[in-house]
Amino acid sequence: QLQLVESGGGLVQAGGSLRLSCAASGRIFSINAMGWYRQAPGKQRELVATTTSGSSTNYADSVKGRFTISRDNAKNTVSLQMNSLKPEDTAVYYCKAEAVVGPLYKLLGYWGQGTQVTVSS
């Protein structure tokens, strides 16, 4: 089992910044991709940004140039720096990791509990 604990959400005015962090723990053999997804009320969960263990990144078009994902492989953490926030960025943000974890030692996807980000206009 992999535990993902997110932090850093909150309320911010439009144009402001927030930084989300996610820490993975457990009997970790390896972590492949890590990333952030979000779900706004009444909408499906969507990809925000992902990064591989080799540090390649992928962003949703809606956040390119405003959000930056980073990862510390040694600490099993992933962060999301969010700048120039807009009201439409309001959502619950979820951390996700694809990892091989004991005792199963199978590549599985794991989700964090989510953290609320609210951007006021």
C-alpha positions as CSV (number, residue, x, y, z in Angstrom):
1,Q,0.0,0.0,0.0
2,L,1.2,3.5,-0.9
3,Q,0.2,6.5,1.1
4,L,0.0,9.9,-0.6
5,V,-0.4,12.9,1.6
6,E,-1.1,16.3,0.0
7,S,-0.7,19.7,1.5
8,G,-0.7,23.3,0.4
9,G,-4.3,23.9,-0.8
10,G,-6.2,27.0,0.2
11,L,-8.0,30.1,-0.8
12,V,-6.3,32.7,-3.0
13,Q,-7.3,35.6,-5.1
14,A,-7.1,35.5,-8.9
15,G,-3.6,36.2,-10.0
16,G,-2.1,34.7,-6.9
17,S,0.0,31.6,-6.4
18,L,-0.1,28.4,-4.4
19,R,2.2,25.5,-4.1
20,L,0.9,21.9,-3.6
21,S,3.1,19.2,-2.2
22,C,2.6,15.4,-2.1
23,A,4.7,12.9,-0.1
24,A,4.6,9.2,-0.8
25,S,5.3,6.6,1.9
26,G,5.1,2.9,2.3
27,R,7.1,-0.2,1.3
28,I,8.2,1.5,-2.0
29,F,10.1,-0.5,-4.5
30,S,9.8,2.1,-7.3
31,I,7.7,5.0,-8.3
32,N,7.1,5.6,-12.0
33,A,4.9,8.5,-12.9
34,M,3.7,11.1,-10.4
35,G,1.2,13.8,-11.1
36,W,-1.6,16.0,-10.2
37,Y,-5.2,15.8,-11.3
38,R,-8.2,18.0,-10.4
39,Q,-11.9,17.7,-10.1
40,A,-14.3,20.7,-10.1
41,P,-17.9,20.4,-8.9
42,G,-20.0,18.7,-11.5
43,K,-17.0,17.9,-13.7
44,Q,-14.9,14.9,-14.4
45,R,-11.4,14.5,-12.9
46,E,-8.8,15.8,-15.3
47,L,-5.1,15.7,-15.7
48,V,-3.2,18.8,-14.6
49,A,0.4,17.8,-14.9
50,T,2.5,14.6,-14.7
51,T,6.2,13.8,-14.4
52,T,8.1,10.6,-14.9
53,S,11.0,9.3,-12.9
54,G,13.2,10.6,-15.7
55,S,11.7,14.1,-15.1
56,S,9.9,14.4,-18.4
57,T,6.7,16.4,-17.9
58,N,3.3,16.8,-19.4
59,Y,0.8,19.6,-18.8
60,A,-2.8,20.2,-19.6
61,D,-3.1,23.0,-22.1
62,S,-5.1,25.1,-19.7
63,V,-2.2,25.3,-17.2
64,K,0.8,25.5,-19.5
65,G,3.0,28.5,-18.7
66,R,1.3,29.0,-15.3
67,F,1.9,25.7,-13.4
68,T,5.2,23.9,-12.9
69,I,5.5,20.3,-11.7
70,S,8.6,19.1,-9.9
71,R,9.7,15.9,-8.3
72,D,12.3,14.8,-5.7
73,N,13.0,11.1,-6.4
74,A,15.1,10.8,-3.3
75,K,12.3,12.0,-1.0
76,N,9.4,10.5,-3.0
77,T,7.7,13.9,-3.3
78,V,6.0,15.8,-6.1
79,S,5.1,19.5,-6.0
80,L,3.0,21.7,-8.2
81,Q,3.7,25.4,-8.3
82,M,0.7,27.3,-9.4
83,N,1.0,30.9,-10.6
84,S,-1.4,33.3,-12.2
85,L,-4.3,31.4,-10.7
86,K,-7.7,31.9,-12.3
87,P,-11.2,31.2,-10.8
88,E,-11.5,28.3,-13.2
89,D,-8.6,26.6,-11.5
90,T,-10.9,26.1,-8.5
91,A,-11.1,22.4,-7.8
92,V,-10.0,19.6,-5.5
93,Y,-6.5,18.6,-6.5
94,Y,-5.4,15.0,-6.2
95,C,-1.9,13.6,-6.2
96,K,-1.5,10.3,-8.1
97,A,1.5,7.9,-8.2
98,E,2.1,4.8,-10.3
99,A,4.3,2.6,-8.1
100,V,5.5,-0.8,-7.2
101,V,4.9,-1.3,-3.5
102,G,5.1,-4.2,-1.1
103,P,3.7,-6.6,-0.3
104,L,2.1,-7.1,-3.8
105,Y,5.0,-5.7,-5.8
106,K,2.8,-4.9,-8.8
107,L,2.6,-1.7,-10.7
108,L,-0.6,0.0,-9.5
109,G,-2.0,3.5,-9.4
110,Y,-2.6,5.3,-6.1
111,W,-4.5,8.4,-5.2
112,G,-4.2,10.9,-2.4
113,Q,-7.1,12.2,-0.5
114,G,-7.3,15.5,-2.3
115,T,-6.7,19.1,-1.3
116,Q,-9.1,22.0,-2.0
117,V,-7.9,25.0,-4.1
118,T,-10.3,27.9,-4.3
119,V,-9.5,31.0,-6.5
120,S,-11.7,34.0,-5.9
121,S,-12.3,36.6,-8.6
